Amino acid sequence: MIEPLLVSSLMSHDTFLRDWIMDGESDMDGIVRYLTEIQQKYDIFTTFLVSEKTKNYYHPRGLIDTINEHNSADAWYFRFSKQSEPYEINLDHNANLSDTLIMFINYKVMDYQKRLIGVTGVGVKLINIEAMLGSFKTKYKYDVYFVDQRGEITLFSKGLNKRGNIASIDGLQKIQEAIFKGEQNQFEYKNKDGEYLLNTKYIDKLKLHLFVEINKKEYMDELTKTFYLNLFLSLLVTLAVTLIIVYTINLYQNQLIQLASEDVLTGLANRRKFNEVFELYYKRYPKEIRSLTLLLIDIDDFKSVNDTFGHLVGDQTLVHTARILKEQLRQSDTIARWGGEEFAILLSNIEEKHALEVAQKICNAVQNDAALIALLQRPLSVSVGVGMLSALESQDGLVHKVDHALYEAKKAGKNQVIAAL
């Protein structure tokens, strides 16, 4: 459920999407191809873009609507555009897309001066989420559901025997205040249906409280049944099964940890892992870490690679580029795939002139790489923005100024390094 939010964030910060809006929204094929590729790559029900200037609603099928303030179905846009939050999660119907309830993740698109130029994001069919939540009940006897900050049960499986606001549910109403204050996250309560064990957690990115609940009697009945069945098994088989389960859980846990922090295509850290490292370094600056320098790298004319040779060669180009970047760095440096054809590098304890030298080495290494030249039948180039963290600067401030430097490198003719002011 977090992945669609990350995809929406990626779209809202995508240089292509922002430039497309600011260039006048003239290339319809370009935006349709972009929305379609995002939809297919992440297996999402729908993707969309609404322009602040024209109020056009773009979809993988093309231009499907023009929103206006007098249409109640479009009220979400005008309400959200006035809010200060960069994103929201909204449950709604869209007659142009589906008859089922859809969870829309709306993310503001800002220009390079932080002015609103549109809203983009994704839509996920709620029926898929309901099925996922229902599977926990079937497999583990857990009721898993989500409650918003007003107490309304928002996302739940069809089998859940609770509806409405938890303030009106016997048992939950008594612990509601403690849940929302975050004073504890483990509870026991009773009502006419039985005794329950409840674990809660606030998911900040979703702005929802996660409830994981077990009916004690139902759970113990299932455990008792399983216990008597297992009495017929020999000690050897029990031991073998236990070892296999432990091994499998550890194996899947390791795989999940790897998937959560690694870009599958390039093997580099993903943006989430990069941000974790960035935040850790930021907290240690400047006492333990004397300097922090951020490099944002974008492959020049990457769209032409996909258009000319296809996505398979495009993926191979990304893999080769990732290899080249790693070869230019120290073991202590952090590199990640920032998104699409962009990469991010974090250099610690390095002088600015040396950081610029590293950036220039990267440009030269990519342009002169024999494997890339053989693959594309021409040299490939990259543009690089470089910036050093200043004393009172935030993480977002550093990213913003380096992203602007990268934009200037692109505007100045590409295949070059620009230092952020």
N, C-alpha and C positions, 0 to 999 in steps of 0.2 A: 504493500500500500504506500510505502514511502517512495518507491521508484518513480511513480507518475509525478510526484512532487519534484523530484530531482530532474526529471525530464522537462517539466514546465520551466524550472529555473534555468536549465541549459538553453532552452529555446529563447527565453526572454533576454538572455545576455549574448545571444548569437550575433556576431557582427553582420552576417549576411542578412538576417531578418531585419535588423535595425536599419541597415543601409537600404534594403529594398523599400521599406516604408518611406524613408526620407528622400529616396530617388523618385518618388511619385507613383509607386505601385503599378508601374506600367508592364512589367514582365509577368503576366499571369501564369505562364508555364513554369516559371522559376519558383513561385511561391507554392503552386500546386505540387510540384516535384518535391520541394522541401518538406511540406506537411505530410505528403504520402510516405516519404522515406522515414521520417520520424515515427509515423504510425506503424509502419511495417517493421522497422528495426526493433522497436520496444514492445511490439504486439499489443498496442493500445487500441481501444475501440474507436476513438476519434481524436483528431488534433484540430486546432482552429487558431485564427488570428482575426482580431477586430481592429481596424484602423481608427485612431482618434480623429483624424482629419476628415476622412470620407465616410466614416461609420460603416464601411463595407465589412461584411462577415465572410472571411475566406475559410475554405475547408478543402480536404483532398479532392473533392469533386469540383472545386472551383469557387466562384463567387455565388453564395447561396442566399444571401439576404443583405439588406441594408437596415441597420437598427435605427430606432427613433425613440424619443422620450415618451411619446404618446402610446406606445405599445407596451402593455404590462409585461409581456414576455421578455422585453429588452431592459426591464428596470434594473436587472442585476448589474449591467455594465455601468450605468450612470451612478448607481449607488457605490459600486466598488471603486470607480475612478476618483471619487471624492475622498476615499479613505486613505489613511497614511500607511497602512500595511502594504507591503509589496506583493502579497499573495493572499488568496482566500480559498477555502474549500466549500463548495456550494452543491447541494443536492437539488436537482431540478429536472424538468422535462424539456425536450427540444423537439418540436413537431417535425423539424426538417431532418432529424437524425434518427430518432427511435421513439417507440411508444413506451419504453420502459424508463424507470427512474435512472438518472445518470449522475455520477459524482464528478462534477467539474472542478478542476484545479486551475484557477484563474491567476495569471501572473502578469504584473505590469511590465510593459516594454518602455524603457526610457531612452532618450537620445543621449548623446555624449555630453550634454549639459544638464542631464538629469531631469529633462522635461518629458511628461507623458506623451507618447506617440501611439500607443495602442495597448491592447491586452491580448496575450496569447496563452496557450495552455493545452490541456488534454481532458478527455472525458473517459471515464471508466464505467461500464455497465454495473449497476448495483447488484444485479442478479449474480454476477461473478463473485462479488464480495460475500453475498449471502451464502453461496455455495461453499466458499472457503470457510466461513465461520461455522456453518453446519457440519463440516467435516471434523471439526474439533469435538463436537458432541458425539458423533458417530464413533470416532476412533478412541477418544480419551475420556468421554463423559464430562467434558468441560463445556460450560456455557460461556462463550466469548462474545462480548458486545461492547459498543462504544457509546459514551454519554458525553453530550456537549456541556459547555460551561454553565448552561442554564438548568442542567439536570435532565434534559430530554434524552431518552434512549434513541439514538440516531441510526446506528448501523447494527443490525442483528440478524440472526438466522430465523427462518420461519418457525422453527421448533421452540424458540424461546417463549416461556410462559409469562413474560413481563412486557408491558407496553407503556408508552406515555412518559411521564416525568417520575423520577425516583422519589420525589417528595410525596407522591401519592401511593407508593408501594410499601406495604407493611414490612417493617424490618429495616429496609434501606433508608427510610426517612429518618430513623434515629441516628444513623451514622453519616448522613449526607454532609453535614458541616465538617466533620473530620476528614472526609474524603476530599472535599474541595480545598480545604486548608493545607492538605498534604502533610498533616501531622503524623500519619501512619499510612501504611499501604496493605496491611493484613487485618482482616476483620472476621468475626463470627456473628451471625445474626439468625433469628428465627422468624418464621411466619407460618401461616396455616398449611403451607405445602411442605414444611420440614425445616431442618437445620442446614445452614450453608456456611461454607468457607469461601471467603472472597479475597482476592488480590487485586489491587488497583495500581495503575501507573498513568501519569499524565504524559501524553505524547505531544510535545511542544510543536513539532512540525505540522501535525494534523489538527492542533487546537482541540483535541478530544481526550477524554479519560478512557483508558482501556480497563475493562472489567473482565476478570477470569474467575469463574464461579463454579463451585462443586456442591451438589446436593449430597450431604453426608450419607444418607441412607442408600440412595441410588448408587453412589460410588462404592460403598462398603458391600452392598449386595453383589456388585460386579466383581469386586475383589474376592469375596468369599467363594463365588462360583469358580473363579479362576484358580483359587487355592485348592479346592477339592479336585479339580481336573488334574492339576499338577501333581497331586499325591500319587497318581498312577505312573508317573514317570520315574525312572531310576535316577539315582544320585549322579551317575555319570552323565546322563543326557542333560540333566538340569545344569550341571556344571558347564557342559559344552555349550548349551544354549546361552547361559549367562556370559561366557567368554565371547561368544559370537556377537551378542547384543552390545556388550561394552566396546568391542572392537569396531563394530559398525557405527555406533554413536560417535565414537572418537573420530572415525574416518570422515563421517558427514560433517561433524563439527569443524574439523580442520578445513574441509572443502568450503564450508559456509564462510569461515573466517577469511579464507583466501579470496572467495568470490566477492566478499564485502569490501575488500581493500585493493583488489587488483583489476586492471583493465584486461579483459579476456583476450582482445586482439593483440596488443603490443606487449603484454606482460609487465607493463609499468604500473606504478600505483595509480589508482583512479582519483578523481577529484575529491571524493569524500576522504580518502586516506591522506591526500595532500593537505587538505584543510585541517585535519587533526594534527599533522606535524607542524603546519604553519602556526596553529594556535599554541602548541607547546613551546615552539621557539619564541613566539611573541611574548609569552609570559616570562621567559627567561631573559628577554632583552630589556635593558642593556647590561644587567649585572653579570650574567654568565656568558651571554653571547654579545660580542662587541658590535657586530654589524649583521644586518639581514638584507640580502639583495634578491629581488624577484625578477625573473626573466619570463616573459610570455612570447612564445614562438608560434608563428603561423606559416603553414606551407603556402607559398605563392601559387595562385592559379590552380589550386587543387581540384576545383570543379571541372576544369578542362581535362584533367587526368581521368576522372570518372567518365566524363562524356566521351572521351576519345578511346579509352582502353577498357572501360567497364569497371564495376566495383571490385572485382577480384584483384585486378592490378592496383586499384586504389588502396585496397587493404594491404597489399604487399608493399606499396610505397610507404604507408604508415609504419609498417613493421621495420623496414629498412631505416627510416628516419629515426625511429625510437632507438635502434641499435647505435646509430651514429651519435646521437645526443648523449647516450650513456657513456660512450667511449671518450667523450671530451670532458667528463666530470670526475671529481674526486669521489672517494667512497663515502665521504661524509655529506655530500650534496644530495638533495632530494629532487627527484624528477617524477612527473606524472603526466598522463594524458588529460589535458584540461577539458577537452571536448571536441568532437569532430576532428579537424586537422590542426588543432591547437595543442601545444604542450606548455607545461609550466615547470620552472626550475627554481629552487630555493637554495641560495648560496649563503653560508654562514661564515663569519669571521674572514671576510675578504675585502680588500680595498676596492674602491669604485673603478679605478683604472684597470685592475686585474679582472674585475667582473666584465668590463667592456671587452677586454681581450678574449675572455672565454666566449662571449657572445659572437665576436668576430670569427673565432676559430670554428664555432658551430656553423656559421654561414659558409665559410670556406670548405669545411669538411663535407657538408651536404652537397654543395655545388660540384665538388670534385670526386664524389663517390662513384667508383666504377660500376658497382652493382646497380645503382639507381640509373646511371646513364644507359647501361645495357637494357634495363627494364623499360625505360621510357623513350629511349633513342634520342635523348637530349638531356642536358643538365637540369637538375631541379634546384630551386632556390627557396630560401625562407626569409621572412622578415622578423625582426626581434625588437621587442621593447624591453628596456632595462630600467630598474628603479631601486633605489636604496631607501630603507625605512628610516624616517626621521624621528626625532625624539618624541614628539607629541602626536604622531600620526597613527591612525587606526589601521587594522588589517584591510578593511574595505577601502580606505583611502589609498593605501599602497597599490592595491589591485587596480583601482580606478585610474591612477596616474600612469601606471605601467601599460594598462590597456589603451590609454590615450596615446602613449608613445608608440605602441604597436600600430595603432591606426595612422599615426603620422608617418611611420616607416612605409606603410602601404601606400599612403597618398603621395609620398615623395618618390615613388618609383619601384618599391619593393627591393628585395635582395640586399637589405642593409640593416644596420643597427641604429636605433634612436634611443638616447638616454632621456628618461623622464626628468622634467624640471622640478 
